[in-house]
Amino acid sequence: MSDSTMASREIRLASRPIGEPGPENFELVEVAVPQPRDGQILVRNTWMSVDPYMRGRMDDAESYIPPFEIGKALEGSAIGEVVASNVASIPVGATVSHFLGWREHAVLDAAEATVVDTDIARPQDYLGALGTTGLTAYLAVTEIAPVRQGDVVFVSAAAGAVGSVAGQLARKFGAARVIGSAGGPEKGKKLVEDFGFDAAVDYRAGSLTEQLAAAAPEGIDVYVDNVGGDHLGAALDAMKVHGRIALVGMISGYNASEPLPGPSNIYAAATKRLTLRGVLVSDHLHRFPEYIGKAAGWLADGTLHTEETVLEGIEQAPAAFFGVLGGANTGKMLVRLAS
Ligand SMILES: NC(=O)c1ccc[n+]([C@@H]2O[C@H](COP(=O)([O-])OP(=O)(O)OC[C@H]3O[C@@H](n4cnc5c(N)ncnc54)[C@H](OP(=O)(O)O)[C@@H]3O)[C@@H](O)[C@H]2O)c1
């Protein structure tokens, strides 16, 4: 590298996985960072997010977001510090959020970066409770399957980023009882003791339908579905008449190499007159200012508890990604790229 160019590292897609992704699908490459041109900034990324939806982008399939390209750096949410700027409104030293994660440095047009306020929250909060996972949780319980006073609410993948916030916000907006599902007794304990759920069910420990019937004997008003498959089936069994389901994600099928059948009891949606409504957070990004204003207050006053699982260094990013798919995280899974 010459003196005028800076060396940086990025993770590229080496090949497309069939089923579960592995290290062979990723490649760590050293690159020269170009100088920012007029209207651009150079960002030293400090944190990046790994998210379950990225598994879908590894497939060559049409979806709501284009597939990652083989041989090119992956993308995703990241936070960083501006180290060079040709943009008057974004000074050197500002902290910005943007979508060029999976790399240590990023050159961005001004329109692709959002300056975040690190006086009201930590930088990494903008990838978690104040980022897309937090906003998704908020939308799920306020708009997609609105929680009403006295409701019984069930949240799956409840110890994760979306789920842990959704459960707490459901309570904030009036739920009388909040039940979460997670894998293993440790996460179940955490749901109750740290995230304030009333009860936890462990999907690895026997029938979900039976566990839900015991945890919510009178049924469920609202289900926030992050998992699909067996969880959606068990929730359909437990729903009350006129119940509401927010279809947020279906992580149980993300590594499937064949299309999966839907729940065999889907007809319950008709007999119980349920509302099942999907959400994509990308349709609602204009809600960020309103949401961050509220959620930063909840973080500051301690009424929203968050956790994160952190792996260190760009070389750990694929492992963090495998971890979020497999349940190695509590709260938001993050990679710290620099301090
Ligand atoms: N619609 C949208 O706009 C939107 C936006 C953000 C996220 N999402 C979706 O929301 C869901 C949660 O995302 P997140 O970012 O918050 O991830 P997360 O919940 O922090 O992490 C994913 C969790 O899923 C659980 N899991 C994995 N495989 C499972 C299986 N077969 N059965 C049950 N649980 C399983 C694991 O927890 P356990 O240890 O409990 O198994 C893992 O920790 C995902 O489906 C994601 O795609 C949707």
The ligand as an SDF file (V2000), in Angstrom:
LIG
                    3D

 48 52  0  0  0  0  0  0  0  0999 V2000
  -39.5560   -8.3970    9.5000 N   0  0  0  0  0  0  0  0  0  0  0  0
  -38.5130   -7.6180    9.7560 C   0  0  0  0  0  0  0  0  0  0  0  0
  -38.4010   -6.4930    9.2780 O   0  0  0  0  0  0  0  0  0  0  0  0
  -37.4530   -8.1380   10.6800 C   0  0  0  0  0  0  0  0  0  0  0  0
  -36.4720   -7.2960   11.2090 C   0  0  0  0  0  0  0  0  0  0  0  0
  -35.5290   -7.8350   12.1000 C   0  0  0  0  0  0  0  0  0  0  0  0
  -35.5750   -9.1870   12.4080 C   0  0  0  0  0  0  0  0  0  0  0  0
  -36.5270   -9.9680   11.8520 N   0  0  0  0  0  0  0  0  0  0  0  0
  -36.6430  -11.3970   12.1910 C   0  0  0  0  0  0  0  0  0  0  0  0
  -36.8310  -11.4850   13.5830 O   0  0  0  0  0  0  0  0  0  0  0  0
  -36.2870  -12.6950   14.0690 C   0  0  0  0  0  0  0  0  0  0  0  0
  -35.3060  -12.3910   15.1920 C   0  0  0  0  0  0  0  0  0  0  0  0
  -34.2400  -11.6350   14.6530 O   0  0  0  0  0  0  0  0  0  0  0  0
  -33.1100  -11.0420   15.6030 P   0  0  0  0  0  0  0  0  0  0  0  0
  -32.2310  -10.2110   14.7510 O   0  0  0  0  0  0  0  0  0  0  0  0
  -33.7220  -10.4720   16.8050 O   0  0  0  0  0  0  0  0  0  0  0  0
  -32.3010  -12.3550   15.9850 O   0  0  0  0  0  0  0  0  0  0  0  0
  -32.1420  -12.9400   17.4530 P   0  0  0  0  0  0  0  0  0  0  0  0
  -33.4870  -13.2980   17.9530 O   0  0  0  0  0  0  0  0  0  0  0  0
  -31.2910  -12.0360   18.2450 O   0  0  0  0  0  0  0  0  0  0  0  0
  -31.3060  -14.2510   17.1390 O   0  0  0  0  0  0  0  0  0  0  0  0
  -31.9370  -15.3130   16.5120 C   0  0  0  0  0  0  0  0  0  0  0  0
  -32.4280  -16.3260   17.5730 C   0  0  0  0  0  0  0  0  0  0  0  0
  -33.3000  -17.2430   16.9600 O   0  0  0  0  0  0  0  0  0  0  0  0
  -33.3360  -18.4180   17.7430 C   0  0  0  0  0  0  0  0  0  0  0  0
  -33.4520  -19.5870   16.8730 N   0  0  0  0  0  0  0  0  0  0  0  0
  -32.6080  -20.0080   15.9050 C   0  0  0  0  0  0  0  0  0  0  0  0
  -33.0700  -21.1310   15.3180 N   0  0  0  0  0  0  0  0  0  0  0  0
  -34.2410  -21.4300   15.9390 C   0  0  0  0  0  0  0  0  0  0  0  0
  -35.1970  -22.4750   15.7870 C   0  0  0  0  0  0  0  0  0  0  0  0
  -35.0430  -23.4360   14.8650 N   0  0  0  0  0  0  0  0  0  0  0  0
  -36.2800  -22.4800   16.5980 N   0  0  0  0  0  0  0  0  0  0  0  0
  -36.4450  -21.5210   17.5320 C   0  0  0  0  0  0  0  0  0  0  0  0
  -35.5670  -20.5080   17.7320 N   0  0  0  0  0  0  0  0  0  0  0  0
  -34.4830  -20.4600   16.9360 C   0  0  0  0  0  0  0  0  0  0  0  0
  -32.0470  -18.4520   18.5620 C   0  0  0  0  0  0  0  0  0  0  0  0
  -32.3870  -18.3500   19.9380 O   0  0  0  0  0  0  0  0  0  0  0  0
  -32.6430  -19.6640   20.8510 P   0  0  0  0  0  0  0  0  0  0  0  0
  -31.4120  -19.8700   21.6320 O   0  0  0  0  0  0  0  0  0  0  0  0
  -33.8170  -19.2690   21.6640 O   0  0  0  0  0  0  0  0  0  0  0  0
  -32.9110  -20.8020   19.9150 O   0  0  0  0  0  0  0  0  0  0  0  0
  -31.3120  -17.1730   18.1400 C   0  0  0  0  0  0  0  0  0  0  0  0
  -30.6790  -16.5360   19.2170 O   0  0  0  0  0  0  0  0  0  0  0  0
  -35.6510  -13.3890   12.8720 C   0  0  0  0  0  0  0  0  0  0  0  0
  -36.5880  -14.2890   12.3220 O   0  0  0  0  0  0  0  0  0  0  0  0
  -35.4260  -12.2420   11.9090 C   0  0  0  0  0  0  0  0  0  0  0  0
  -35.3470  -12.6560   10.5690 O   0  0  0  0  0  0  0  0  0  0  0  0
  -37.4570   -9.4790   10.9860 C   0  0  0  0  0  0  0  0  0  0  0  0
  1  2  1  0
  2  3  2  0
  2  4  1  0
  4  5  1  0
  4 48  2  0
  5  6  2  0
  6  7  1  0
  7  8  2  0
  8  9  1  0
  8 48  1  0
  9 10  1  0
  9 46  1  0
 10 11  1  0
 11 12  1  0
 11 44  1  0
 12 13  1  0
 13 14  1  0
 14 15  2  0
 14 16  1  0
 14 17  1  0
 17 18  1  0
 18 19  2  0
 18 20  1  0
 18 21  1  0
 21 22  1  0
 22 23  1  0
 23 24  1  0
 23 42  1  0
 24 25  1  0
 25 26  1  0
 25 36  1  0
 26 27  1  0
 26 35  1  0
 27 28  2  0
 28 29  1  0
 29 30  1  0
 29 35  2  0
 30 31  1  0
 30 32  2  0
 32 33  1  0
 33 34  2  0
 34 35  1  0
 36 37  1  0
 36 42  1  0
 37 38  1  0
 38 39  2  0
 38 40  1  0
 38 41  1  0
 42 43  1  0
 44 45  1  0
 44 46  1  0
 46 47  1  0
M  CHG  2   8   1  16  -1
M  END
$$$$
